[in-house]
Amino acid sequence: MSAPVGIFGGTFDPIHFGHLRAAFELSELVGLRKVLFIPAADPPHRGPPLLDARTRLELVRAALEDEADFEVDDRELRRPGPSYTVLTLEELRAEFGLQQSLVLLLGMDAFLGLPGWHRWQALLGLAHIAVAHRPGARPEFPDELAALVATRGTTLADDLRQAPAGRILIHPGTQLDISSTDLRAALRGGRDPRYLMPEPVRRMILATGIYALSRDAGE
């Protein structure tokens, strides 16, 4: 079996070093041969992103331009309708075949919300799940998620390399206290996001002013 492929989705509004560090640490831990960054065109589990999908895709491209093991995948922009992760995994499973190990990379907040996702019970039939969480934190899992962790959880990264799907690995990695929400607020306030995101992303944002006058939908 070839080395696993990682799948990292999100709105990336904007992408920042917290995203990249989590993907890097999980990639190193599991031994991923590459990570596909898949911006959500129409995220169904939250309000609409501030930036349009095409602009967010270009920010991700800028962030990954020098990262050989990280690739941009625009399939959720090409597919109509809500950007359901289960549909993306079904497409990837069809493309990579039944024997390829696929690993869905999630932060703990996203993982805790999993029971609200479309057809979430089908995810582990299509991929493993690797979760990055804050060291020392003790997350409270919903009952249905706790039962899944009890039966499918593993502490061995090798388990994700030996089967194509079906296991959950929770890893306490480096937690960078950076959020897209805080970055958007900082940019609207005229503050410089230097050292919080890749420099090509910062330059693109500052040159275009794409966040300066925008307001989040919830404000």
C-alpha positions, 0 to 999 in steps of 0.5 A, a space after each residue: 500500500 502506498 503512503 497515505 494521502 491527506 485531505 485538508 478542507 476548510 473555508 480558508 478565509 484567510 489561510 494562515 500559519 495555524 492551518 499550515 502547521 497543523 497540516 505539517 505536523 499531522 503529515 509528519 506523524 502519519 507519513 503522508 505523501 501529500 496533502 490536498 488543500 480543498 477550499 470549500 466553495 459553499 460551506 454548509 455548516 457555517 455562515 457564508 465566507 467573507 471572500 468569494 471562493 475564487 479569491 480564497 482559492 487564490 490565497 491558498 495557491 499563494 500560501 502553498 506555492 513553495 510547498 512541494 508536499 502540499 497541493 491545491 485542489 479546486 474540486 469543491 469550486 467546480 462542483 455545484 451545491 453545498 461543499 459536503 465533505 462526504 461527496 469530496 471523499 467519495 470522489 477521491 475514493 473513486 479516483 485513488 481506488 479502494 486500497 489507497 489510504 486517505 486521511 481527513 485532517 481536522 482541527 478539534 473544533 471541526 471534529 467536535 461538530 462532526 455529528 452535524 455534518 451531512 452523512 457524517 457516519 459515512 466518513 470513516 468508510 471512506 477515510 481515516 480521520 486525524 485530529 489536531 488538538 491543543 496539548 493538555 486539553 480534555 475535549 468533551 465529546 458528544 455521546 455519539 462521537 465518544 462511542 466512535 472514538 472508543 471503537 475506532 480510535 487509535 494512538 498508532 499512526 501506523 494503523 492509518 498506513 495499514 488500512 485504507 480507512 476507518 480509524 481515528 487518531 487524535 494528536 496533541 500538536 503545536 497549537 498556534 493561537 491564530 484564527 481567521 476570525 481574528 485575522 479578519 478583524 485585525 485587517 479591518 482595523 488596519 493592523 498588519 498580519 505579518 508573521 501570522 500567515 505566509 508572506 505571499 498571502 499577506 502581500 496579496 491581501 494588503 495589496 488588494 485591500 480585500 478585507 479592509 472594508 468587508 464585514 462579517 455576516 454575523 456583525 
